[in-house]
Amino acid sequence: MSKAKVLGLFCSACLAASCLLLSSIGIHAAPQGSGSSYHLVKKVTLGGVGGWDYLNADPVSHRVFLSRGTHVMVVDPDGKVVGDIPNLMGTHGAAIVNEFGHGFTSNGGSNSVTMFDLKTLATISDIKMPDAMGPDGYIYDPSSKRVFTFNGRSNNATAVNAKSGEAVTGNVPLGGKPEAAAADGAGHIFVNVEDLNQIVGFDTKTLKVLNTWPTAPCTAPGGLAIDMAHKRLFIGCHNNMMAVMDFTSGKVVATIPIGTGVDATTFDPGTGLAFSSCGDGTITAAHEDSPDEYTVVDTIKTEQGARTMALDTSNHNIYTVTAQFGPPPAPTAENPRPRPVAVPDTFTLLIYGR
């Protein structure tokens, strides 16, 4: 073999070894195809009166559940109304449990949970929650087979059996006002405690608090999502950031700039994108380059007031809602910072796809 060929082979081996070394210490090329490329697919005026809160998208049926205070509207992936869950008091949204064919609404006005049939949407039972005052956020935990509500006035979490609909005895004391929650699938739930700037983690079977972690530099944590594979929480914060927390240690490993007035945060394991939706009319999309490194790849323009959202992890569509607004009512002692009032019949669904 000639000296030139030997030298060429040696250089190639060195280059390969150098690339392997760089990869081993965490230096990677920029991710390919990580941009979100989301765009408005459809805008549907659904009308009606009243406000709204959580949205939830069922990745099996692709139906989207829209809370409207006194009822939950149900639409298909194109925004066509296919049903309604009526006679609710201050409902905040619906948990979906395909495992048992049940849905559960969190009713802040009646301190109850309504169990309904996922296919027919017919009410099965109304479950009173004796330890709950102001059920708000909610989540299904597949490990314990329980649906949990997070109760804004009693500062705790309560649960129902997702198969039988029976209320579970006992509650989880959270110490402050809970917001959104996430389950890791292994018997643990994490919940934002908004007024204390904390994440509380608890055991879903024993109802025992296991960890309490500060969210700093995040303040007033609202939306919450989870990447179970990489053990990360995505926390939507009212000081215009999404904080990323390692849920094995409670350490905040990254912060991502977002818009103003965040409400919902979600994560799509199929695309590696984390989203935070804000009332200023933006949804920030950040790509998980690695568990501790994130790149903002898009700021999706929505509309003013579209502060909450749902993600269908099967078709990757994002759903958000808003309305036209009139002036806010006069402040009161009970409501010192009233929100602007939605104009009747202007409630609108916005559908975004890739």
Summary of the structure (lengths in Angstrom):
residues: 354
radius of gyration: 22.3
end to end distance: 53.8
largest distance: 89.9
contacts: 1227
relative contact order: 0.13
helix: 7%
strand: 47%
